[in-house]
Amino acid sequence: MAAARLGRTDSRTSKPRRKSQRSSKRSGASQPEILYAIESARAEEIDRLLLLSLRYSEVERDLIEERMAAIGSVIVSS
């Protein structure tokens, strides 16, 4: 009976060890992929923000030019 208990405890303790080894192998293999995905997402976010700021500055510039033209036409007609 003691041998049966010993066999049970061995199988119980070996399973979590196997799981932890497997999970560490998986996490080690996927870390570069995760880092690449995070870095790629950051780069996409920066690109998106850069494009938005460029569009905003173009719109701002167009508005300024329109206002200056309107002021210029008022001054010339006066």
Residue, then its C-alpha position, 0 to 999 in steps of 0.5 A: m500500500a505504501a508503494a501505491r501511495l508513493g506511485r501516486t505522489d510521484s505522478r502528481t508531482s511530475k505533472p506540474r513540473r512537466k506543465s511548467q517546463r512546457s509553458s516556459k518553453r512556449s513563453g520563451a519561444s513566443q517572447p520575440e513574437i510578442l515583442y515584435a507585435i508590440e513594437s509593430a503596433r507602436a510603429e503603426e501608432i506613431d505613423r498614424l499620429l504623424l499622418l494625423s498631425l500632417r493633415y491637421s497642419e495642412v488644414e491649418r495652413d489652408l485656413i490661414e491662407e484663406r483668412m489672409a486672402a480674405i483680409g487682403s481682398v478687404i484691404v485692397s477693396s477699401 
